[in-house]
């Protein structure tokens, strides 16, 4: 692929996608290590972009994910799902996710609504979202046939956009929210912390 690109037969590194940035970390091999600065999915191949030495083809190695970065991204990704559920409860079922960007320090959720949000609506969304956090709702993932998932949850699954394939990964946050999503998430909403 390139002089600083590494493809492995298996990896725990999450590639950029669904508004979630890629994992960073290190690959260790032959008594040295190289920094992973980006991870992209090209077709069905995960490509690790490295800064430093590149392992030789066939060389055995181990990978270490920057866990502090990963857990922050997980919290922010799950928080966007919680916020979406709160927004639908406050503003109505017509609200739809128009975009989202998760990052290490903060995240953004864009929603469609027929008017600019009032300050009291924003406060109510925040209040409800934090109630969902305090309820420590389970965040469960499952892979389901598309037709079964659509029959069970409807097209609101596709808040983050269309998902290809006959099977989709469903992320269900207790009785709060459900979305088709390939991102990384916490085990329960209590792990998110304060949503502001």
C-alpha positions in Angstrom: 0.0 0.0 0.0 2.8 2.4 0.9 6.1 2.7 2.8 4.4 3.5 6.1 1.4 1.2 5.8 1.0 -2.1 7.6 -1.7 -4.7 7.0 -2.0 -7.5 9.6 -3.9 -10.8 9.5 -5.8 -9.7 12.6 -6.0 -6.5 14.6 -7.6 -4.9 17.7 -7.1 -1.4 16.3 -10.3 0.4 15.3 -10.2 2.1 11.9 -11.7 5.6 11.4 -15.5 5.3 10.6 -19.0 6.3 11.6 -17.7 9.7 12.9 -15.3 8.0 15.2 -11.5 8.7 14.8 -9.1 5.8 14.5 -7.2 4.2 17.4 -3.5 5.1 17.9 -0.9 3.0 19.7 2.2 0.9 18.9 3.3 -2.2 17.0 6.1 -4.1 18.6 8.3 -6.5 16.6 11.9 -7.7 16.3 13.0 -5.8 19.5 11.7 -2.5 18.3 8.4 -0.7 18.1 6.7 1.7 15.7 3.9 4.2 16.4 0.5 3.7 14.8 -0.8 7.2 14.0 -3.9 6.3 11.9 -6.0 3.3 11.0 -8.2 3.2 7.8 -10.5 0.6 6.4 -10.0 0.2 2.6 -12.6 -2.2 1.3 -12.4 -5.1 3.8 -8.7 -4.5 4.6 -7.6 -2.6 7.8 -4.5 -0.5 7.1 -2.3 0.8 9.9 -0.4 4.0 9.1 2.8 4.0 11.1 5.5 6.5 11.9 8.9 4.7 12.2 10.1 1.3 11.3 7.8 -1.0 9.3 7.8 -4.8 10.0 8.9 -7.2 7.3 6.3 -9.3 5.5 5.4 -12.4 7.6 7.0 -11.0 10.8 5.2 -11.7 14.1 4.3 -8.7 16.1 2.0 -7.4 18.9 -0.1 -4.3 19.0 -0.8 -2.0 21.9 -3.8 0.4 21.7 -3.6 3.8 23.4 -6.3 2.9 25.9 -6.7 6.4 27.3 -7.6 7.6 23.8 -9.9 4.6 23.1 -11.9 4.8 26.3 -12.5 8.5 25.7 -13.7 7.8 22.2 -16.0 5.0 23.5 -17.5 7.3 26.1 -18.1 10.0 23.6 -19.6 7.6 21.0 -22.0 6.1 23.6 -22.8 9.7 24.8 -24.0 10.7 21.3 -26.4 7.7 21.3 -27.7 8.8 24.7 -28.1 12.4 23.5 -30.0 11.2 20.5 -32.5 9.4 22.7 -32.9 12.5 24.9 -33.4 14.8 21.9 -36.1 12.5 20.5 -37.9 12.5 23.9 -37.7 16.3 24.3 -38.3 17.4 20.7 -40.3 14.6 19.2 -39.9 11.4 17.2 -39.3 13.4 14.0 -35.8 14.3 15.2 -33.1 12.6 13.1 -29.3 12.5 13.4 -27.9 14.6 10.6 -24.3 13.9 11.5 -21.9 13.3 14.4 -18.2 13.6 15.1 -16.6 11.9 18.1 -13.2 13.1 19.3 -11.0 12.6 22.4 -11.8 15.9 24.1 -15.4 16.4 23.0 -18.0 15.2 20.5 -20.7 16.8 18.4 -24.2 15.5 17.5 -26.1 17.3 14.6 -29.8 16.8 14.6 -32.7 17.8 12.3 -35.5 19.8 13.8 -37.9 22.4 12.4 -36.6 25.3 14.5 -33.6 26.4 16.4 -33.4 24.8 19.9 -34.5 27.0 22.8 -32.3 27.2 25.8 -34.8 25.3 28.0 -35.0 22.5 25.4 -31.2 22.2 25.5 -31.2 22.1 29.3 -34.0 19.4 29.3 -32.0 17.3 26.7 -28.9 17.6 28.9 -30.9 16.7 32.1 -32.5 13.6 30.5 -29.2 12.4 29.0 -27.6 12.6 32.4 -30.5 10.7 33.9 -29.8 7.9 31.4 -26.2 8.0 32.4 -27.1 7.7 36.1 -29.4 4.7 35.4 -26.3 2.7 34.2 -28.3 1.3 31.3 -26.6 -1.7 29.6 -25.0 -0.9 26.2 -25.4 -4.2 24.3 -24.2 -5.0 20.8 -25.4 -7.8 18.5 -25.2 -8.7 14.9 -28.6 -9.3 13.3 -29.9 -10.0 9.8 -31.0 -6.7 8.3 -34.6 -7.7 7.9 -34.9 -8.9 11.4 -33.3 -5.8 12.9 -35.6 -3.5 10.7 -38.7 -5.5 11.7 -37.7 -5.2 15.4 -36.6 -1.6 15.5 -37.7 0.1 12.2 -35.6 2.4 10.1 -34.7 4.6 13.0 -31.8 2.2 13.3 -30.1 4.2 10.5 -29.5 7.4 12.5 -25.9 7.4 11.4 -26.7 6.7 7.7 -27.2 3.7 5.6 -25.3 0.5 6.6 -24.2 -1.9 3.9 -24.6 -5.7 4.1 -27.2 -8.3 4.9 -26.2 -8.3 8.5 -25.9 -5.2 10.7 -24.4 -4.5 14.1 -27.1 -3.2 16.5 -26.1 -1.1 19.5 -28.9 -1.0 22.0 -28.7 1.3 25.0 -31.2 -0.2 27.5 -34.7 1.1 26.8 -33.2 4.4 25.7 -31.8 4.2 22.1 -31.0 1.7 19.4 -28.9 2.3 16.3 -27.0 0.3 13.7 -23.4 1.2 14.5 -20.0 -0.3 14.0 -18.3 1.9 16.6 -16.8 1.2 20.0 -18.9 1.7 23.1 -18.9 1.5 26.9 -20.5 -1.5 28.6 -23.1 0.7 30.4 -24.1 4.4 30.4 -22.6 4.9 33.9 -19.1 4.7 32.3 -19.9 7.8 30.2 -19.7 10.3 33.0 -21.2 13.8 32.9 -22.7 14.9 29.6 -22.6 18.7 29.1 
